[in-house]
Amino acid sequence: MNIKKVNFNTSSTTFYFAAGIAHLKEFVDVQHAVMLVDEQVFNQHAKRFKGWKTIILKSGEQYKKQSTVDAIIKQLIELGADRKTILIGVGGGVATDVTGYIASIYMRGIKFGFIPATILGMVDASIGGKNGIDVGVYKNMVGTINQPSFILHDLALLNTLPEIEWQNGFAEIIKHACIKDAVMFRELEANSLKKYQSKKTLLCDLIQRNALIKTNVVIKDEFETGDRKLLNFGHTFGHAIENTYKLSHGYAVAVGMVMACMISEAYQGFKDTNRVVELIKKYGLPVHQSYNAKKVIDVMKADKKKVKDVISYVLLQKIGKAVVEPIAISEVENIITQLEAK
Amino acid sequence: MNIKKVNFNTSSTTFYFAAGIAHLKEFVDVQHAVMLVDEQVFNQHAKRFKGWKTIILKSGEQYKKQSTVDAIIKQLIELGADRKTILIGVGGGVATDVTGYIASIYMRGIKFGFIPATILGMVDASIGGKNGIDVGVYKNMVGTINQPSFILHDLALLNTLPEIEWQNGFAEIIKHACIKDAVMFRELEANSLKKYQSKKTLLCDLIQRNALIKTNVVIKDEFETGDRKLLNFGHTFGHAIENTYKLSHGYAVAVGMVMACMISEAYQGFKDTNRVVELIKKYGLPVHQSYNAKKVIDVMKADKKKVKDVISYVLLQKIGKAVVEPIAISEVENIITQLEAK
């Protein structure tokens, strides 16, 4: 186990890397804890949750919505959860987003921690305090920013992870490489998903490295006034197609990164779109999705990153170096309409 | 107009006392504002809201619930509200609680301000950053603590205030006197509701004084680990009967204060229950409500102020001096069951 405590503006989070759920009892009082566990994770690892109060969360982004929140709050009341209760979210990004959100509003805020059970969760979704739910096709339209007390990684949970979830996780790893780490980009080019799956130490190192890339960006800019926006690379277009075309998050971001690279060529003279496309393909992710430009633009117009008629688009100058470029929504509309036919 | 800026832990609120809605344009950009206005206030003062984007809120505690939040969020998306939008809640405690809550979760948090349109709102509900909604009979079960950017008092809005709402507001004023201000308690004994209604300067002074009593308690203890709990005087029992017996908030608190006085006699040797009872009666408020002890205890068991099996009960040592006494829920149950028959 590798313990690392990081400080945010008004709170701190302790990481327990390369740990196990069994370690949890060393720092959480079982009597005061309620676990919100993703259904698939619970079914595949039921033994690990013995002795803990658990509420089962249905798996999938379609359950990241208000009716799920309503149902869980009802269960928390029935369980007698009070202000001393700590909620522990176990699962992918949906489980941790929903847990963080409920803990932030239940009785005006109680403590919470995360045990991410996917690559995506470990390197991205569990980190940074953003939580929330979708409203219709609008992703994360409602939520808060509130840091978990702890994040514990149990790599044994990855043993049952489906291939598509490995791919989803690597979409965010590739994103981190694109915006912040050219060395890691080359490492990803030299390796493969199979290699990371078979070499646990290599994987463990990659996960911890990516968790800390995201953490460091967030620490510098918790409330997303500057550098944190870079983490949205691939996400503007990605979010606009994710729910509309029922893509997994990583798939949508992969397509979004390719779109952002093409826009980067025009606005920033970016020259390595092809390397990004090849790397995305190498990790089993899609580089294209047919779409209806009008539908996509309608969702983009409601994107949280849009302020009035301008979108803060994250573009690449080169691999490892990203910038935020304000682009008028009308221009984005032109680009997306032109590319629709291709 | 009397401007006063107060600082909380991580934010500040500017009070505009003795002001008017017409002043709003001096510090709020109309283009970026959406007003959430209580239906009765809007109907009675429609002219004042001309030129502002408005969403109408149905009047009454029964609308302080998730389905109202869902409907407003949908309207905000349709209006194109983004992260630069400021929400302005206009009305009583329900309007400001709902507005503060929605602003705290919409797009993970946008700015908000309040124009309380009731005495209760001006002296209590709009102040301190607590917001939220009820879940079934459980009051404020869901919410956040988040301070408004501004609070503006327009006493002209009180011209149409129904008598019961004057009484509701004075319940909290009497509460402030009981826990913090023996001088004001005597002033209230010497005056009457009619006198305050007819003498605007007397009323203006009383409202500002009470707004600052509450503000000062909150500043010292924003997240309610100590002194802020005193503001719950009359509220433990009050909240337990409010929704169950469909009482107005002030009526429930008035009955709750009498209950707290009786418990104070036993636990703190308090001797002035009769003076509190007489003052409550003088301002048109009830001092008794028939109840079913089992029902009341069930709601109390889910009260946010309960931690495990102990309730932090706010009791009086004397008029103007309150203390928090931890009482086992089983003892509270005994007392309430004994008093049920009386």
Contacts between the chains, C-beta under 8 A, distances in Angstrom:
chain1	res1	chain2	res2	distance
A	9	B	10	7.8
A	10	B	9	7.9
A	10	B	10	6.4
A	66	B	66	7.0
A	66	B	70	6.2
A	70	B	66	6.2
A	73	B	135	6.0
A	73	B	141	7.1
A	73	B	142	6.4
A	74	B	135	7.6
A	77	B	135	7.0
A	77	B	138	6.6
A	77	B	141	7.1
A	77	B	302	5.7
A	80	B	301	7.4
A	80	B	302	7.6
A	82	B	304	7.3
A	82	B	306	6.1
A	82	B	307	5.5
A	82	B	308	6.8
A	83	B	304	6.3
A	83	B	307	5.9
A	84	B	307	5.3
A	84	B	308	6.8
A	104	B	144	6.7
A	105	B	105	7.2
A	105	B	132	7.5
A	105	B	142	4.9
A	105	B	143	6.3
A	105	B	144	6.1
A	106	B	141	7.4
A	106	B	142	6.4
A	107	B	141	6.7
A	107	B	142	7.9
A	107	B	304	4.5
A	108	B	130	6.6
A	108	B	132	6.3
A	108	B	140	7.3
A	108	B	142	7.9
A	108	B	143	4.7
A	108	B	144	5.8
A	108	B	145	5.5
A	108	B	304	7.3
A	109	B	144	6.5
A	109	B	145	6.9
A	130	B	108	6.5
A	132	B	105	7.5
A	132	B	108	6.3
A	135	B	73	6.0
A	135	B	74	7.6
A	135	B	77	6.9
A	138	B	77	6.6
A	140	B	108	7.4
A	141	B	73	7.1
A	141	B	77	7.1
A	141	B	106	7.4
A	141	B	107	6.7
A	142	B	73	6.4
A	142	B	105	4.9
A	142	B	106	6.3
A	142	B	107	7.8
A	142	B	108	7.9
A	143	B	105	6.2
A	143	B	108	4.8
A	144	B	104	6.7
A	144	B	105	6.1
A	144	B	108	5.8
A	144	B	109	6.4
A	144	B	144	6.8
A	145	B	108	5.5
A	145	B	109	6.8
A	301	B	80	7.3
A	302	B	77	5.6
A	302	B	80	7.5
A	304	B	82	7.3
A	304	B	83	6.2
A	304	B	107	4.5
A	304	B	108	7.3
A	306	B	82	6.0
A	307	B	82	5.5
A	307	B	83	5.9
A	307	B	84	5.2
A	308	B	82	6.9
A	308	B	84	6.8
